[in-house]
């Protein structure tokens, strides 16, 4: 049970202890920079990687400017995170390692015109997001687009495939499903086997596409047989995740904060 400052003063008044003892019962917080803990973030991935207009090396401001260049409203949420807290002999202590985490998001909906008799306009929507540490270290980015929300007259699959190939090349492991691709890269931007993305050592890029369906029958292209929907993609999701960054600013930084806590205050009480 946490003892309030007033309660401690009351006990001190009865027992004759000093105000310094009362303050000690409140514990303390040490704020320290990651560099002072010996923390070094991983080397920034090459700018040839990333998603859409977002690539490693961009600052939060850079990303916000790029995503909002067409007048789109960009949302940025920020928080300070990092550190370790615990009780030592019932007294609370904390080692705070404040480091900024920004999440940048934009939602866009644009009209979509179609040629053809009896086909009216509909909409394309896209959501782009990014997670950035310390204002310029990209951990994750995602691009999601839905084309032709009403008529399902999406993007030609060969056009989508060419864009993906231009950005990432052919995956080292041939996919069992051409609509779902997995890539893994090392810190130099070289593509490596997907298994090397395990253990938080790699940069993972995943591509998922969904074929358009006939909006009247809701059947897949293979089943509908309609030439109007043949070879069209209605949804595309491309995600970039640098597992090295996620591991560094998560478990590794918290481990350094814990070591500093023990150095200062000793082992924390069992939780």
ChimeraX attribute file (.defattr): number of C-alpha atoms within 10 A of each C-alpha:
attribute: neighborCount
match mode: 1-to-1
recipient: residues
	/A:1	4
	/A:2	10
	/A:3	11
	/A:4	12
	/A:5	13
	/A:6	10
	/A:7	12
	/A:8	18
	/A:9	18
	/A:10	14
	/A:11	13
	/A:12	15
	/A:13	12
	/A:14	9
	/A:15	9
	/A:16	10
	/A:17	14
	/A:18	11
	/A:19	13
	/A:20	8
	/A:21	12
	/A:22	19
	/A:23	13
	/A:24	11
	/A:25	19
	/A:26	17
	/A:27	15
	/A:28	13
	/A:29	13
	/A:30	13
	/A:31	12
	/A:32	15
	/A:33	12
	/A:34	20
	/A:35	10
	/A:36	9
	/A:37	14
	/A:38	9
	/A:39	15
	/A:40	13
	/A:41	17
	/A:42	14
	/A:43	11
	/A:44	17
	/A:45	23
	/A:46	15
	/A:47	12
	/A:48	12
	/A:49	19
	/A:50	29
	/A:51	22
	/A:52	15
	/A:53	11
	/A:54	25
	/A:55	21
	/A:56	21
	/A:57	17
	/A:58	16
	/A:59	19
	/A:60	22
	/A:61	13
	/A:62	14
	/A:63	21
	/A:64	21
	/A:65	14
	/A:66	13
	/A:67	24
	/A:68	16
	/A:69	11
	/A:70	9
	/A:71	9
	/A:72	15
	/A:73	14
	/A:74	19
	/A:75	14
	/A:76	16
	/A:77	10
	/A:78	14
	/A:79	11
	/A:80	13
	/A:81	15
	/A:82	18
	/A:83	23
	/A:84	20
	/A:85	15
	/A:86	20
	/A:87	17
	/A:88	16
	/A:89	13
	/A:90	15
	/A:91	16
	/A:92	18
	/A:93	21
	/A:94	20
	/A:95	24
	/A:96	21
	/A:97	23
	/A:98	16
	/A:99	17
	/A:100	15
	/A:101	23
	/A:102	22
	/A:103	17
	/A:104	21
	/A:105	21
	/A:106	18
	/A:107	16
	/A:108	17
	/A:109	14
	/A:110	12
	/A:111	10
	/A:112	16
	/A:113	14
	/A:114	13
	/A:115	8
	/A:116	7
	/A:117	6
	/A:118	6
	/A:119	12
	/A:120	12
	/A:121	13
	/A:122	17
	/A:123	16
	/A:124	19
	/A:125	17
	/A:126	17
	/A:127	15
	/A:128	23
	/A:129	22
	/A:130	26
	/A:131	23
	/A:132	24
	/A:133	24
	/A:134	16
	/A:135	18
	/A:136	20
	/A:137	24
	/A:138	28
	/A:139	24
	/A:140	26
	/A:141	26
	/A:142	22
	/A:143	21
	/A:144	19
	/A:145	19
	/A:146	21
	/A:147	24
	/A:148	24
	/A:149	18
	/A:150	13
	/A:151	20
	/A:152	22
	/A:153	24
	/A:154	22
	/A:155	20
	/A:156	16
	/A:157	17
	/A:158	12
	/A:159	12
	/A:160	15
	/A:161	16
	/A:162	12
	/A:163	11
	/A:164	15
	/A:165	12
	/A:166	10
	/A:167	14
	/A:168	19
	/A:169	13
	/A:170	16
	/A:171	16
	/A:172	13
	/A:173	12
	/A:174	10
	/A:175	12
	/A:176	8
	/A:177	8
	/A:178	11
	/A:179	15
	/A:180	15
	/A:181	19
	/A:182	19
	/A:183	23
	/A:184	26
	/A:185	22
	/A:186	19
	/A:187	16
	/A:188	12
	/A:189	16
	/A:190	12
	/A:191	20
	/A:192	17
	/A:193	15
	/A:194	18
	/A:195	10
	/A:196	16
	/A:197	21
	/A:198	12
	/A:199	10
	/A:200	15
	/A:201	17
	/A:202	25
	/A:203	29
	/A:204	23
	/A:205	24
	/A:206	15
	/A:207	19
	/A:208	16
	/A:209	21
	/A:210	16
	/A:211	21
	/A:212	26
	/A:213	24
	/A:214	19
	/A:215	14
	/A:216	7
	/A:217	9
	/A:218	11
	/A:219	13
	/A:220	17
	/A:221	18
	/A:222	12
	/A:223	11
	/A:224	15
	/A:225	12
	/A:226	12
	/A:227	9
	/A:228	12
	/A:229	24
	/A:230	20
	/A:231	15
	/A:232	23
	/A:233	25
	/A:234	23
	/A:235	22
	/A:236	20
	/A:237	19
	/A:238	22
	/A:239	21
	/A:240	24
	/A:241	23
	/A:242	28
	/A:243	18
	/A:244	23
	/A:245	25
	/A:246	17
	/A:247	18
	/A:248	17
	/A:249	22
	/A:250	14
	/A:251	12
	/A:252	16
	/A:253	22
	/A:254	20
	/A:255	14
	/A:256	19
	/A:257	24
	/A:258	20
	/A:259	16
	/A:260	19
	/A:261	22
	/A:262	15
	/A:263	10
	/A:264	12
	/A:265	14
	/A:266	13
	/A:267	15
	/A:268	18
	/A:269	12
	/A:270	8
	/A:271	5
